[in-house]
Amino acid sequence: MLHLTSCHALKALMDRGGAHALFDVREQGEYAAGQIWLATSLPRRAIEFRLSELVPVRQTPVVVYDEGGERASLAAATMARMGYGEVSVLEGGLPAWEAAGYPTVTGVNVPSKAFGERVHARGAIPEITPEELEKRRARGERLLLLDTRTPKEYRRSTIPGALNVPGGELILLADDLARDPATTVVVNCGGRTRSIIGTQALRRLGLANVTSLKNGTMGWVLAGLDLERGATREPPRPSPESRRTAEILAGRVAAAEQVPLISVSDLLTLRAKADRETLYLFDVRSQGEYAAGHIPGAIWVPGGQAVQQTDDHVAVRSATIVLTCDGIARSVMAAAWFRQMGLRGACVLEGGSRAWVERGEPLEQGTPARRPFGLDQARAGVRRITASELVARLWEPRWPLLLDVGTSREFEARHLPGARWLPRGWLELKIGMLASDHRDPIVVSCGNGDQSMLAAATLGELGYGEVSVLEGGLQSWSDAGHRFETGLTDAIVEPNDVWLSPNLTGDRGAMLRYLRWEIALGQERDAR
């Protein structure tokens, strides 16, 4: 039975601040164009993959919404099948919320970006323009450029000569950097948030010779300067003394910000009741450290990204959030930012993974693969077709419909010749446009086969009797030496399932609009 929640009831629930989650189940591009403030983006195609991580307690009240159409109801049904018993649909969707005069925002990761702009305004963060930085570089001044983004972003493009130090790692270098006051440390990211947060973190840790690069790599491009691509420079390694100092500095920050430090026993107690009270356990170290050994069940969310994308990882804002590293340095800095952003349940495992091992508890190695809900059942019930079998079928009188359910970017990059693109979020609502006869043969494909397996199971539930999945996904087609088609052709719905940063598109007009939007965020939130 479908349960509805009025806009007034949802606003009251959010104002009370109790345990709940609010999900926008539209595509990411739709979400970026306008969403309810503090809603988490969870497109329908991601529900089976991410919901249990975002809402680990299945008794948590969950509200879902769309544009007032049918996708929210379909999403609620999926959640109910997953065991979530308190799921409701926002009556009237986003249009009704807007009509009621309740707050909405545009963009992605808005809580983090708005917070960054407030830090910038209130902390009087020093900045250097790209033009001034380039002049100082040309004069041969002593500069150390630190790119605080992920290694993947850094390799794609960076300021020439910059070193990659993901934001959460900065505290480990703070003492080493302070020993060379004659060198100006310049912190950058792709736009503003991570460079602002990184610069302020270093200032708080005692550095006077640090500044933020205004508008990051976007500002650099808009100034007419060239980025470096494919950089592979290793980040500087913190000295043992700097690491020790980082722990001391973190202790001071924890005391000043009232960040609770909990013991391993406390964590074990929290885990014992995690089926009733929401607990997030985030490991904020580097990916290599996480893979080498982490507390079982901990989710890898590196510190800089955790602060940049809080809404992507914390759907239940009243939850207890335990952050862990190998001591307290990196986790305290992340927890301090979390608490300033209103996530008052953030705390730190004192001693981190070291304390866990010293207690005699085991570590888990590797990066656990997410197992989508319903995938095993789908695999057991869905027919599969190999690449060679599909080639043979293409010459049969009843030509099968080739349906690609990957992302629009994946489809644009490569797809089976003649395939039509229809994302899973729209599958039930649009499949009739392509296959009006339930006897029509359909072959479903995607990148690795997971989305297509779930889509094929849905088609079976809809009554389509001749549905197959391409075994091994598109990779198997490639391995067999068959050609692909490219381009975003034959799309059944608008390809707005992926939001692209202007850094990826290279669109200078989009960069300008993005930066203006980001700068205005802090003022807008303060006004509310």
Buried (B, 14 or more C-beta within 10 A) or exposed (E): EEEBBBBEBBBEBBEEEEBBBBBBBBBBBBBBBBBBBBBBBBBBBBBBBBBBEBBBBBBBBBBBBBBBEEBBBBBBBBBBEBEBEBBBBBBBBBEBBBEEEBBBBEBBBBBBBBBBBBBBBEEEBBBBBBBBBBEBBEEEEEBBBBBBBBBEBBBBBBBBEBBBBBBBBBBBBBBBBBEEEEBBBBBBBBBBBBBBBBBBBBBBBEBEBBBBBBBBBBBBBBBEBEBBEEBEEEBBEBBEEBBBBBBEBBBEBBEEBEBBBBEBEBBEEBBEEBEEBBBBBBBBBBBEBBBEBBBEEBBBBBBBBBBBBBBBBBBBBBBBBBBBBBBBBBBBBBBBBBBBBEBBBBBBBBBBBBBBBEEEBEEBEEEEEEEBBBBEEBBEEBEBBBBEEBEEBEEEEEEBBBBBBBBBEBBBBBBBEEBBBBBBBBBBBEBEEBBEEBEBBBBBBBBEBBBBBBBBBBBBEBEBEBBBBBBBBBEBBBEEEBEEEEEEEBBBBEBBBBBEBBBBEEEEEBBBEBBEBBBEBBEBBEEE
